[in-house]
Amino acid sequence: QVHLVESGGGLVQAGGSLRLSCAASTQTFARYAMGWFRQAAGKEHEFVAGMSWSGVTTTYADSVKGRFTISRDNAKNTVLLQMNSLKPEDTAVYYCAAKAGSMGSRRMADYDYWGQGTQVTVSS
């Protein structure tokens, strides 16, 4: 069982930055690929970014490419999402997720554990 806890959400003006953090309660964190998803009000969950267990391979949604950066610190059991140049359309609840195995995925169904989410609101 892996318990994930997100933090770092909040209210920011368009063009600003936020850094989300996800702490994992497992000593085998390095065996999990990690992902970030988001869900805006009234919309489906959307893949944002993913990273392999080694941190070597990353993938991003086209809508955030060049603005968001995913990273991980396996020694601290933490995955981060640095979000720059935020837009109002980035407003959503952001979730981190853990997937057993080396490679990440854009599919929600491939992930085994989920955090409770953190709200990000970008004002125009």
N, C-alpha and C positions, 0 to 999 in steps of 0.2 A: 504494500500500500504506500502510495506517495501522496503527501499532502502539499498542495501548492498554495501560496499566499501572495497575491499581487499587492503592490503599493505604488504610490507616486502619481496617481491620477489627480485631476483637479480642473480648475477653470483657467483658461489662458486665452489671450487675444490672438487673432489670426496673425500668422507670421512668427509666433512665439515657439517655444520649445518646452518639452516635458520629457522626463526620463522615467519609464516604468521599470519596476523591479519585480521579480518573481522569485521567492525563496522556496526551495524544495526540502522537505523533511525526509531525506533518504541518504544513506551512505553510498548508494549506488547511482548517484546522479549522473555520473559520467557514462552510464550505460543507456541513457535516454536521449533521444533526439527531442528537441523542444520547439514549440511553435507559439505564435501569438495570433489570436483571432479577435474579431470585434463584432459587435452587434449594435447597430443603430436602431433607434425606436421604430418599430413597425417593419423592420427589415430582417432578412435572414442573416445568420452568422456568415462572416466573411473572413477568409484567410488573409493575414497581414504579412507574416514573416515566419521563416522556419530555419532551423540550424541543426546540423548533424551532431552526433554526440561528441565528436572531436572538435567541433567548432570550425572545421575547415570548409564545409559546404554550407552556403546560405542561399535562401531563395526569398523573393519578395513579390507581393502583389504589384501589378503595374501601377496601381494608384498611389503607392507609397515609395516606389523605387526612386532612389536618389535623395529622399527626405528622411527615411527611417533607417536605423541600423540596429540589427540584432547582435547581441554578443553574450557570452557566457563565461562564468568563472567556476570551473569544476571544483576548485579547492574550497569555494565558498557556497557551493550548491545554489548558484544564482544565475538567472538569465535576465538580461536587460533589453529594453527596447528604447533606444534614443530616438525621439521624434522631433524633427526640426521643420521649420517652415509650415507650421500647422495651418490647416484650412478648416473652415466650419464643417465641411463634409467629413472631417475626421472625427467628429463628435460621435461617441459610441461608448458602450461598455467594452473594455478590453480584457481578454482572458488569456492566461498562459495555459499551455497544455504540454503534457509529457507523453512521449511515444516510446515504448520499449523497442530497442533496436538502433542501429547506427544512423539510418537516414531519416530525414524529416519527411513531411508529407503536407500537401495542401488540403487533404481531406480530413474533415472533422472525425469521421468514423474510424480513422486510423489511430487516433490518440486514446490513451488509456486513462489518463488522469487530467482533471481540470481544476483550476482555481475558481474562486468565487466571483472574480471580476472586479475591475476598478473603473470608475466613471471618468471619462475625459470629455470635457466640454470646451469647444473652441468658439469664441464669440467673434462676430464680424465687426 
